[in-house]
Amino acid sequence: MKKDVIVEVSGIQILTETNDPVEIVSNGIYHKKNGKIYVNYNEISSDGYRYDCMIKASDSTVEIIRKGAFNSCLVFRKDRCCMTPYNTPFGTLMVGINTKDLIILEDKDILIIKINYSLDINYDHVSDCCVEIKISSAN
């Protein structure tokens, strides 16, 4: 894959009353080091905050790291629950991510990561979620 990439993140929280879709498209930088995939990109949140983001992926783990006004690091490991503090404008929440399925597909000019997980906030189940990250070579 080329160094310059397009990062597309689409996800949905499956709630009982409504589904909240999320879609982000950004330019990014792709590289591999010691068998791990790294993708850096920028994101502007719906409330106007700018974040420097990094996706770090290996065979069994995906980390999504956001640095900016409120830092976070979400860790997805298949069949494991990962707990992490998640900073928000309203304070810090304890987030639990129980990854049910994690698929990483890589080809010459595209990388697709699919994650299905349940989300707990402060030890209470909030929703089931799925996210797909598509990284493709920029022209």
C-alpha atoms as an extended CHARMM CRD file, in Angstrom:
* protein
*
       139  EXT
         1         1  MET       CA              0.0000000000        0.0000000000        0.0000000000  PROA      1               0.0000000000
         2         2  LYS       CA              1.1370000000        3.5380000000       -0.6580000000  PROA      2               0.0000000000
         3         3  LYS       CA              2.1400000000        5.8550000000        2.1750000000  PROA      3               0.0000000000
         4         4  ASP       CA             -0.6510000000        8.3940000000        1.4880000000  PROA      4               0.0000000000
         5         5  VAL       CA             -4.0770000000        6.9130000000        2.2000000000  PROA      5               0.0000000000
         6         6  ILE       CA             -7.7550000000        7.7270000000        2.6060000000  PROA      6               0.0000000000
         7         7  VAL       CA             -9.1920000000        6.6210000000        5.9600000000  PROA      7               0.0000000000
         8         8  GLU       CA            -12.9260000000        5.8640000000        6.1400000000  PROA      8               0.0000000000
         9         9  VAL       CA            -14.4220000000        4.9370000000        9.4870000000  PROA      9               0.0000000000
        10        10  SER       CA            -18.0700000000        3.9290000000        9.6780000000  PROA      10              0.0000000000
        11        11  GLY       CA            -19.7730000000        2.5670000000       12.7360000000  PROA      11              0.0000000000
        12        12  ILE       CA            -23.0760000000        2.1110000000       14.4510000000  PROA      12              0.0000000000
        13        13  GLN       CA            -24.2360000000        1.6940000000       18.0260000000  PROA      13              0.0000000000
        14        14  ILE       CA            -27.1220000000       -0.7310000000       18.1530000000  PROA      14              0.0000000000
        15        15  LEU       CA            -29.5090000000        0.5920000000       20.7890000000  PROA      15              0.0000000000
        16        16  THR       CA            -33.0370000000       -0.4700000000       21.6550000000  PROA      16              0.0000000000
        17        17  GLU       CA            -34.6590000000        2.7770000000       20.4750000000  PROA      17              0.0000000000
        18        18  THR       CA            -32.3370000000        4.2580000000       17.8550000000  PROA      18              0.0000000000
        19        19  ASN       CA            -29.1140000000        3.5700000000       15.9890000000  PROA      19              0.0000000000
        20        20  ASP       CA            -26.4330000000        6.2760000000       15.9620000000  PROA      20              0.0000000000
        21        21  PRO       CA            -24.2800000000        6.0140000000       12.8060000000  PROA      21              0.0000000000
        22        22  VAL       CA            -20.8080000000        7.5470000000       12.7330000000  PROA      22              0.0000000000
        23        23  GLU       CA            -18.8560000000        8.2920000000        9.5560000000  PROA      23              0.0000000000
        24        24  ILE       CA            -15.4320000000        9.8710000000        9.2460000000  PROA      24              0.0000000000
        25        25  VAL       CA            -13.3640000000       10.3530000000        6.0800000000  PROA      25              0.0000000000
        26        26  SER       CA             -9.8490000000       11.7680000000        6.3160000000  PROA      26              0.0000000000
        27        27  ASN       CA             -6.4730000000       11.7580000000        4.6000000000  PROA      27              0.0000000000
        28        28  GLY       CA             -3.8530000000        9.7060000000        6.4000000000  PROA      28              0.0000000000
        29        29  ILE       CA             -0.3810000000        8.2070000000        6.4180000000  PROA      29              0.0000000000
        30        30  TYR       CA              0.1420000000        4.4070000000        6.3640000000  PROA      30              0.0000000000
        31        31  HSD       CA              3.2400000000        2.4730000000        7.3300000000  PROA      31              0.0000000000
        32        32  LYS       CA              4.3050000000       -0.9030000000        8.6870000000  PROA      32              0.0000000000
        33        33  LYS       CA              6.9130000000       -1.5370000000       11.3380000000  PROA      33              0.0000000000
        34        34  ASN       CA              7.8560000000       -4.8110000000       13.0400000000  PROA      34              0.0000000000
        35        35  GLY       CA              4.7780000000       -6.5470000000       11.5910000000  PROA      35              0.0000000000
        36        36  LYS       CA              2.3340000000       -3.9230000000       12.8850000000  PROA      36              0.0000000000
        37        37  ILE       CA              0.2390000000       -1.5520000000       10.7860000000  PROA      37              0.0000000000
        38        38  TYR       CA              0.1500000000        2.1450000000       11.7040000000  PROA      38              0.0000000000
        39        39  VAL       CA             -2.2390000000        4.6960000000       10.2110000000  PROA      39              0.0000000000
        40        40  ASN       CA             -2.1740000000        8.3360000000       11.3100000000  PROA      40              0.0000000000
        41        41  TYR       CA             -5.0100000000       10.7360000000       10.4540000000  PROA      41              0.0000000000
        42        42  ASN       CA             -6.8490000000       13.7910000000       11.7980000000  PROA      42              0.0000000000
        43        43  GLU       CA            -10.4290000000       13.9960000000       12.9640000000  PROA      43              0.0000000000
        44        44  ILE       CA            -12.7610000000       16.8770000000       13.8270000000  PROA      44              0.0000000000
        45        45  SER       CA            -15.4240000000       15.7960000000       16.3260000000  PROA      45              0.0000000000
        46        46  SER       CA            -19.0620000000       16.8550000000       16.0460000000  PROA      46              0.0000000000
        47        47  ASP       CA            -18.4590000000       19.3600000000       18.8510000000  PROA      47              0.0000000000
        48        48  GLY       CA            -15.5490000000       21.0030000000       16.9660000000  PROA      48              0.0000000000
        49        49  TYR       CA            -12.5410000000       19.4510000000       18.7250000000  PROA      49              0.0000000000
        50        50  ARG       CA             -9.5380000000       18.4440000000       16.5640000000  PROA      50              0.0000000000
        51        51  TYR       CA             -7.8130000000       15.1150000000       17.2240000000  PROA      51              0.0000000000
        52        52  ASP       CA             -4.6320000000       13.4840000000       15.9740000000  PROA      52              0.0000000000
        53        53  CYS       CA             -5.5450000000        9.8280000000       15.6100000000  PROA      53              0.0000000000
        54        54  MET       CA             -3.5730000000        6.6410000000       15.1500000000  PROA      54              0.0000000000
        55        55  ILE       CA             -4.7610000000        3.1510000000       14.3370000000  PROA      55              0.0000000000
        56        56  LYS       CA             -2.3060000000        0.4470000000       15.3590000000  PROA      56              0.0000000000
        57        57  ALA       CA             -3.1810000000       -3.0620000000       14.1800000000  PROA      57              0.0000000000
        58        58  SER       CA             -1.6380000000       -6.5030000000       14.4880000000  PROA      58              0.0000000000
        59        59  ASP       CA             -3.0950000000       -9.9780000000       13.9600000000  PROA      59              0.0000000000
        60        60  SER       CA             -5.1670000000      -10.0210000000       17.1330000000  PROA      60              0.0000000000
        61        61  THR       CA             -5.3350000000       -6.4260000000       18.4040000000  PROA      61              0.0000000000
        62        62  VAL       CA             -6.4730000000       -3.0460000000       17.1150000000  PROA      62              0.0000000000
        63        63  GLU       CA             -5.8470000000        0.1610000000       19.0530000000  PROA      63              0.0000000000
        64        64  ILE       CA             -7.4470000000        3.4910000000       18.1940000000  PROA      64              0.0000000000
        65        65  ILE       CA             -5.5900000000        6.3350000000       19.8770000000  PROA      65              0.0000000000
        66        66  ARG       CA             -6.9370000000        9.9060000000       19.8540000000  PROA      66              0.0000000000
        67        67  LYS       CA             -4.9040000000       12.8630000000       21.1030000000  PROA      67              0.0000000000
        68        68  GLY       CA             -6.3480000000       16.3160000000       21.4350000000  PROA      68              0.0000000000
        69        69  ALA       CA             -8.7020000000       18.0960000000       23.8050000000  PROA      69              0.0000000000
        70        70  PHE       CA             -9.6870000000       14.7450000000       25.3540000000  PROA      70              0.0000000000
        71        71  ASN       CA             -7.2450000000       11.8530000000       24.9290000000  PROA      71              0.0000000000
        72        72  SER       CA             -8.4150000000        8.2680000000       24.5890000000  PROA      72              0.0000000000
        73        73  CYS       CA             -7.0890000000        4.8410000000       23.6910000000  PROA      73              0.0000000000
        74        74  LEU       CA             -9.5650000000        2.1250000000       22.7500000000  PROA      74              0.0000000000
        75        75  VAL       CA             -8.1650000000       -1.4090000000       22.6180000000  PROA      75              0.0000000000
        76        76  PHE       CA             -9.9410000000       -4.2050000000       20.7480000000  PROA      76              0.0000000000
        77        77  ARG       CA             -8.7830000000       -7.8090000000       21.3660000000  PROA      77              0.0000000000
        78        78  LYS       CA            -10.9090000000      -10.6760000000       20.0840000000  PROA      78              0.0000000000
        79        79  ASP       CA            -12.7860000000      -12.5140000000       22.8370000000  PROA      79              0.0000000000
        80        80  ARG       CA            -11.4030000000      -10.2000000000       25.5410000000  PROA      80              0.0000000000
        81        81  CYS       CA            -12.7450000000       -7.2870000000       27.5310000000  PROA      81              0.0000000000
        82        82  CYS       CA            -10.4520000000       -4.2610000000       27.7110000000  PROA      82              0.0000000000
        83        83  MET       CA            -11.1190000000       -1.5120000000       30.2460000000  PROA      83              0.0000000000
        84        84  THR       CA             -9.8660000000        2.0330000000       29.7000000000  PROA      84              0.0000000000
        85        85  PRO       CA            -10.5570000000        5.5160000000       31.0550000000  PROA      85              0.0000000000
        86        86  TYR       CA            -12.2690000000        7.6860000000       28.4210000000  PROA      86              0.0000000000
        87        87  ASN       CA            -11.9960000000       11.4550000000       28.8400000000  PROA      87              0.0000000000
        88        88  THR       CA            -14.9640000000       13.6390000000       27.8650000000  PROA      88              0.0000000000
        89        89  PRO       CA            -15.8950000000       17.3150000000       28.3840000000  PROA      89              0.0000000000
        90        90  PHE       CA            -18.0940000000       16.0790000000       31.2600000000  PROA      90              0.0000000000
        91        91  GLY       CA            -15.4220000000       14.0500000000       33.0510000000  PROA      91              0.0000000000
        92        92  THR       CA            -13.7470000000       10.6610000000       32.7770000000  PROA      92              0.0000000000
        93        93  LEU       CA            -15.7660000000        7.5180000000       32.1630000000  PROA      93              0.0000000000
        94        94  MET       CA            -14.5920000000        3.9370000000       32.5900000000  PROA      94              0.0000000000
        95        95  VAL       CA            -15.1990000000        2.2240000000       29.2430000000  PROA      95              0.0000000000
        96        96  GLY       CA            -15.2440000000       -1.5290000000       28.7410000000  PROA      96              0.0000000000
        97        97  ILE       CA            -14.8840000000       -2.9910000000       25.2550000000  PROA      97              0.0000000000
        98        98  ASN       CA            -15.7520000000       -6.6550000000       24.8570000000  PROA      98              0.0000000000
        99        99  THR       CA            -14.6170000000       -7.5570000000       21.3310000000  PROA      99              0.0000000000
       100       100  LYS       CA            -16.7620000000      -10.3050000000       19.8300000000  PROA      100             0.0000000000
       101       101  ASP       CA            -15.2560000000      -10.3370000000       16.3520000000  PROA      101             0.0000000000
       102       102  LEU       CA            -12.1520000000       -8.7580000000       14.8350000000  PROA      102             0.0000000000
       103       103  ILE       CA            -11.3080000000       -9.1740000000       11.1490000000  PROA      103             0.0000000000
       104       104  ILE       CA             -8.3330000000       -7.5870000000        9.3890000000  PROA      104             0.0000000000
       105       105  LEU       CA             -8.1720000000       -7.9530000000        5.6020000000  PROA      105             0.0000000000
       106       106  GLU       CA             -5.1780000000       -6.5210000000        3.7580000000  PROA      106             0.0000000000
       107       107  ASP       CA             -4.5330000000       -6.4530000000        0.0370000000  PROA      107             0.0000000000
       108       108  LYS       CA             -2.1690000000       -4.4860000000       -2.1860000000  PROA      108             0.0000000000
       109       109  ASP       CA             -4.0090000000       -1.1300000000       -2.0660000000  PROA      109             0.0000000000
       110       110  ILE       CA             -6.6420000000       -1.6090000000        0.6440000000  PROA      110             0.0000000000
       111       111  LEU       CA             -6.9310000000       -2.5160000000        4.3010000000  PROA      111             0.0000000000
       112       112  ILE       CA            -10.2860000000       -3.3070000000        5.9030000000  PROA      112             0.0000000000
       113       113  ILE       CA            -10.7760000000       -3.7370000000        9.6510000000  PROA      113             0.0000000000
       114       114  LYS       CA            -14.1480000000       -4.9500000000       10.9440000000  PROA      114             0.0000000000
       115       115  ILE       CA            -14.8800000000       -4.9700000000       14.6620000000  PROA      115             0.0000000000
       116       116  ASN       CA            -18.0290000000       -6.1150000000       16.4840000000  PROA      116             0.0000000000
       117       117  TYR       CA            -18.0740000000       -5.3650000000       20.2010000000  PROA      117             0.0000000000
       118       118  SER       CA            -20.2180000000       -4.5670000000       23.1940000000  PROA      118             0.0000000000
       119       119  LEU       CA            -19.7120000000       -1.2730000000       24.9900000000  PROA      119             0.0000000000
       120       120  ASP       CA            -19.9210000000       -0.7840000000       28.7580000000  PROA      120             0.0000000000
       121       121  ILE       CA            -19.7210000000        2.6050000000       30.4480000000  PROA      121             0.0000000000
       122       122  ASN       CA            -18.9600000000        2.6870000000       34.1630000000  PROA      122             0.0000000000
       123       123  TYR       CA            -19.5210000000       -1.0970000000       34.2500000000  PROA      123             0.0000000000
       124       124  ASP       CA            -23.0480000000       -0.9220000000       32.7470000000  PROA      124             0.0000000000
       125       125  HSD       CA            -23.7880000000       -2.3480000000       29.2900000000  PROA      125             0.0000000000
       126       126  VAL       CA            -24.7290000000        0.5090000000       26.9420000000  PROA      126             0.0000000000
       127       127  SER       CA            -24.9020000000       -0.9930000000       23.4590000000  PROA      127             0.0000000000
       128       128  ASP       CA            -23.6050000000       -3.4370000000       20.9200000000  PROA      128             0.0000000000
       129       129  CYS       CA            -21.4940000000       -1.7810000000       18.2460000000  PROA      129             0.0000000000
       130       130  CYS       CA            -19.8530000000       -2.4700000000       14.9310000000  PROA      130             0.0000000000
       131       131  VAL       CA            -17.2120000000       -0.4470000000       13.1560000000  PROA      131             0.0000000000
       132       132  GLU       CA            -15.5840000000       -0.8150000000        9.7690000000  PROA      132             0.0000000000
       133       133  ILE       CA            -12.3460000000        0.9700000000        8.9580000000  PROA      133             0.0000000000
       134       134  LYS       CA            -11.3920000000        1.1330000000        5.2940000000  PROA      134             0.0000000000
       135       135  ILE       CA             -7.9230000000        2.3790000000        4.4090000000  PROA      135             0.0000000000
       136       136  SER       CA             -7.1240000000        2.7380000000        0.7290000000  PROA      136             0.0000000000
       137       137  SER       CA             -4.2370000000        4.1660000000       -1.2520000000  PROA      137             0.0000000000
       138       138  ALA       CA             -4.7460000000        7.7690000000       -2.2680000000  PROA      138             0.0000000000
       139       139  ASN       CA             -4.3340000000        8.5810000000       -5.9640000000  PROA      139             0.0000000000
